[in-house]
Amino acid sequence: MPAREGRIGLDGRLSVTRLLIFEPSFRRVEAGLAAHRSALAPLVVEESGAISLGGEPVSPEDARPDIAWASGELYLSPAARDFLVAMLKSPNLRWVQSAAAGYDHPMFADIVRKGAKLTTSHGQAVGMADYVLAGVLDHFQRWPERRAAQSGRAWTRLPFREILGTNWLVIGFGSIGQEVAKRARGFGARIVGVRRDSSAHPLADQIISLADIQAVLPSIDVVVLCLPASHETRHLANADFFGAMKTDSVLVNVGRGSLVDEQALASALDRGTPAHALLDVFETEPLPQTSVLWTHPRVCLTAHASGESGGQQLRNQALFLNNLERFIAGRPLLNEADADDVLDRE
């Protein structure tokens, strides 16, 4: 590994790489950055949005980072705006590590338009897969009714549905979809995965394309949406989609809210197909108080939190440090997003 990496300045000297990083994230990985001390100049962004370099204040315009780590905790911080301004104003930006799995926010398109590499994270996949299985089991085993019976001191024996022998359609068979498949298979489910690559996968009994979905829906017990948002996937789950589903089927959306036509879903749920919907993402977030989904008896919803598990942060920072080492060494980065996908080109 080279001792130093960076740009050649006008004076012919090698300048260190400027890393834009949120202060709480910096403190957690500081020890891991020590090995690259001579190659890095951390631009630390405080909770207030103030930026410092070597303890001295720096304006967003003068920060000029070469690389940035947009960690998960940054997105919910007041510092996010100043961080993004400094990042996107930089003429030197070459790589951004995001803690998010998706890239439909406009800022990601701005990053790749600058010619910088964008790498995403799948640290959420484990927690999201646990969430999916927990939600499906909650419905299959009738836990809302069990809890109601307990609350009413009713000694009620409720028969329940097994996962064994059910058919699952996992639309978006990437890291998240594969973690879902791994868990559902452990319960004896059959998995149909949907992705662009038509080659066989050890976690799927069958791989199909988006064009084949309508043909298999009548035999599917659980549909799990794990796709990113794009022009191709907008309202993928629409009236026709719901009309082809089994009466006792379950819809799960942990991808993006735009995948589902929410008005069509509410109408379909009123008719009883699907029988239940587990929703973590919505077209408008926070979900408006006027939405019928809040109180629909066939809906269980959460506030875009399916990936908020205890191990997510550790996996995200491990990926950042791995990719940082790769960047400094000039090796290929992990989870690099395709620029055409980020820009959603026709």
C-alpha positions, -999 to +999 in steps of 0.1 A: +000+000+000+014+034-009+022+056+021+005+087+005-022+092-021-037+124-034-037+150-061-006+166-077-008+203-069+004+232-091+037+231-072+043+195-082+038+182-047+015+153-037-013+167-016-032+145+009-067+133+003-094+154+020-120+133+037-153+149+046-168+131+076-194+137+103-179+142+137-197+114+156-188+090+128-152+103+128-149+095+165-160+059+160-136+051+132-107+074+143-086+044+153-093+028+119-081+059+101-048+060+120-032+036+095-038+062+068-029+093+088-002+104+063-026+101+033-057+117+048-068+152+060-101+148+077-126+176+072-148+171+103-184+183+103-199+191+137-235+186+146-239+224+142-227+221+106-194+238+113-164+223+094-129+221+106-096+210+092-068+202+117-088+221+143-092+253+121-126+264+108-132+259+071-161+273+050-182+248+029-168+265-002-132+261+009-136+226+022-130+210-013-132+174-002-118+146-024-139+119-008-168+118+017-185+094+040-222+101+042-229+080+073-263+069+084-265+092+114-256+122+092-288+119+072-310+127+103-287+154+116-290+192+112-254+191+098-266+172+067-272+204+047-238+219+053-222+185+047-239+181+013-232+217+003-194+212+010-195+179-008-213+190-039-195+223-043-161+205-043-144+205-078-122+177-065-148+151-054-138+116-066-157+092-043-186+092-019-195+063+004-232+063+013-247+045+042-279+041+022-287+011-001-307+032-025-297+061-047-330+077-058-324+110-040-313+138-064-280+143-046-268+110-057-273+120-094-254+152-086-225+131-073-221+109-104-227+139-127-195+154-112-177+122-123-173+109-087-177+073-078-207+064-056-206+034-034-237+022-014-241+001+017-260-031+024-255-030+061-293-027+065-299-061+047-297-083+078-321-062+099-345-057+070-347-094+064-354-100+101-381-074+098-397-091+068-398-125+085-410-111+118-439-093+100-450-122+080-448-145+110-468-120+130-496-122+104-494-159+097-495-168+134-522-143+142-504-125+169-527-095+169-555-118+178-534-137+204-526-104+221-562-093+220-573-127+235-547-123+263-558-087+270-594-099+273-585-130+294-599-152+267-586-188+267-587-191+228-569-216+207-561-201+173-549-223+144-522-206+123-505-208+090-471-223+084-443-208+062-434-244+052-445-250+016-454-214+008-442-196-023-423-163-019-417-138-048-388-116-039-387-087-063-352-072-062-329-101-056-298-082-044-283-082-009-316-075+009-336-099-012-311-126-007-311-122+031-349-125+030-346-156+009-321-171+032-344-168+062-376-178+044-359-209+030-349-218+065-386-221+073-392-243+042-405-217+017-399-219-020-382-187-034-388-170-068-363-142-072-366-113-096-336-096-111-319-085-143-293-113-142-312-145-153-285-169-141-294-193-113-288-184-077-283-209-048-308-190-026-336-191-052-356-220-067-363-199-097-350-166-112-373-145-134-374-110-149-398-082-142-416-091-174-425-125-159-440-114-126-477-113-137-475-149-148-463-162-114-484-140-091-514-163-089-493-190-072-474-167-047-482-165-010-458-137+000-446-109-023-416-089-010-406-057-028-369-049-023-364-028-055-349+007-058-371+035-073-368+042-110-390+050-140-392+013-147-404+003-112-428+032-104-462+017-094-450-018-103-475-030-077-507-015-093-543-026-098-534-053-123-507-065-100-530-069-070-557-084-092-534-113-101-525-120-064-538-149-044-567-141-020-547-151+011-514-135+000-492-110+018-475-079+003-444-066+019-427-033+008-392-025+022-380-011-011-393+024-020-428+039-016-431+046-053-431+009-061-467+007-048-498+026-061-512+032-026-547+041-038-549+009-058-535-011-028-562+004-004-589-006-029-575-041-033-572-046+005-609-036+008-617-064-016-595-089+004-567-094-020-540-092-008-551-103+026-525-083+044-498-056+037-467-049+057-454-015+046-423+003+058-420+029+029-444+053+013-447+077-016-449+106+008-429+104+041-438+109+068-471+092+058-498+119+058-523+117+087-551+116+062-539+083+046-563+054+050-534+031+055-529+043+091-562+026+102-568+000+076-574-034+093-554-053+068-522-031+071-493-031+094-470-001+089-438+013+102-419+046+097-392+036+072-374+018+100-369-018+088-332-014+086-327+003+120-311-028+136-283-029+162-257-042+138-263-018+109-239+009+120-210-015+126-214-031+092-216+003+075-185+016+091-166-016+083-175-012+047-164+024+047-130+015+061-126-014+037-134+009+007-112+036+021-082+012+021-091+001-014-094+038-026-060+047-012-044+015-027-060+022-061-081-010-060-117-015-071-144-003-046-171-025-032-208-018-040-201+008-067-233+020-081-238+021-119-239+057-131-267+049-156-288+034-128-282+064-106-292+088-133-321+065-143-315+070-180-340+058-205 
